[in-house]
Structure formats: structure tokens, C-alpha cells
């Protein structure tokens, strides 16, 4: 698993700001590694400029945005909406 710089900033923000959301993100990341395109968080492929990326719902407001290819998960963002 890899993080972009902004993805890592988002992830560390939640570790400091909200333990419950941080745990939810950890659970979603585990699920993404096992089944990147199915499972919890209503995974959906993104379109337009974000074609190839996927999104999962963390909360009503926040989304986990990631890219998965060749067995490698790259976290793009996990705060706000795409």
C-alpha cells in the first residue's frame, strides 16, 4: 500500500482528529486490499479526470479515493469529497 503526499496528510489528520473515523479508514483500507472493487463503503469507479480511480464512503461527507493496479493500492485522499 502506498499513499500520495496529500493522501498521507489526510490519513494522519484523522489519526489526530477523530479516532472513530481513523478506525473506519483502517477498516476500509483492509477491505480494499482484499477486494478492491467490492465490499463496504459502496465502492464506485470515478469518471472524468478521475477515471481509473475508485471511491468508498467513509462518512456522509468524506470519501476514500484510491487507485488499485498490479496488486498495489495507492491512497489518493481520505478527507472531503472528490
C-alpha positions as CSV (number, residue, x, y, z in Angstrom):
1,X,0.0,0.0,0.0
2,X,1.2,3.5,-0.9
3,X,0.0,7.0,-0.1
4,X,0.3,10.1,-2.1
5,X,1.5,13.1,-0.1
6,X,-2.0,14.5,0.2
7,X,-3.4,11.1,1.0
8,X,-0.9,10.6,3.8
9,X,-1.7,14.1,5.1
10,X,-5.4,13.2,5.2
11,X,-4.7,9.9,6.9
12,X,-2.6,11.5,9.6
13,X,-5.2,14.2,10.1
14,X,-7.8,11.6,11.1
15,X,-5.4,9.8,13.4
16,X,-5.0,13.1,15.4
17,X,-8.6,14.5,15.0
18,X,-11.1,11.6,15.2
19,X,-10.2,8.1,16.3
20,X,-13.6,6.7,15.1
21,X,-13.0,7.9,11.5
22,X,-9.4,6.8,11.6
23,X,-10.6,3.2,12.6
24,X,-13.2,3.3,9.7
25,X,-10.5,4.3,7.3
26,X,-8.3,1.5,8.5
27,X,-11.1,-1.0,8.0
28,X,-11.8,0.3,4.5
29,X,-8.2,0.1,3.6
30,X,-8.1,-3.6,4.7
31,X,-11.2,-4.3,2.7
32,X,-9.6,-2.5,-0.4
33,X,-6.6,-4.7,-0.2
34,X,-8.7,-7.9,-0.1
35,X,-11.4,-6.9,-2.6
36,X,-10.6,-3.5,-4.2
37,X,-13.8,-3.2,-6.2
38,X,-16.4,-4.7,-3.9
39,X,-17.3,-4.6,-0.3
40,X,-18.2,-2.0,2.3
41,X,-18.3,1.8,1.7
42,X,-20.2,1.4,-1.6
43,X,-17.1,1.3,-3.9
44,X,-17.7,3.1,-7.1
45,X,-15.5,3.9,-10.1
46,X,-14.9,7.6,-10.7
47,X,-15.2,9.2,-14.1
48,X,-13.9,12.2,-16.0
49,X,-10.5,13.4,-14.9
50,X,-10.6,10.7,-12.2
51,X,-11.2,7.7,-14.5
52,X,-9.3,4.7,-13.1
53,X,-9.7,5.8,-9.5
54,X,-12.2,4.4,-7.1
55,X,-14.2,5.9,-4.1
56,X,-15.6,4.4,-0.9
57,X,-17.8,6.2,1.6
58,X,-16.1,6.9,4.9
59,X,-18.9,9.2,6.2
60,X,-21.7,11.1,4.6
61,X,-19.2,13.9,4.0
62,X,-15.8,12.2,3.5
63,X,-14.6,9.7,0.9
64,X,-11.6,7.4,0.5
65,X,-10.2,7.8,-3.0
66,X,-7.8,5.2,-4.2
67,X,-6.1,3.6,-7.2
68,X,-5.5,-0.1,-7.5
69,X,-3.3,-1.7,-10.1
70,X,-1.0,-4.7,-10.2
71,X,-1.8,-5.6,-6.6
72,X,-0.8,-2.2,-5.3
73,X,-3.3,0.1,-3.5
74,X,-2.5,3.8,-3.7
75,X,-4.4,6.1,-1.4
76,X,-5.1,9.5,-3.1
77,X,-7.3,11.1,-0.4
78,X,-9.4,10.2,2.6
79,X,-10.9,13.6,3.5
80,X,-13.7,15.6,1.9
81,X,-15.4,14.8,-1.3
82,X,-13.6,14.2,-4.6
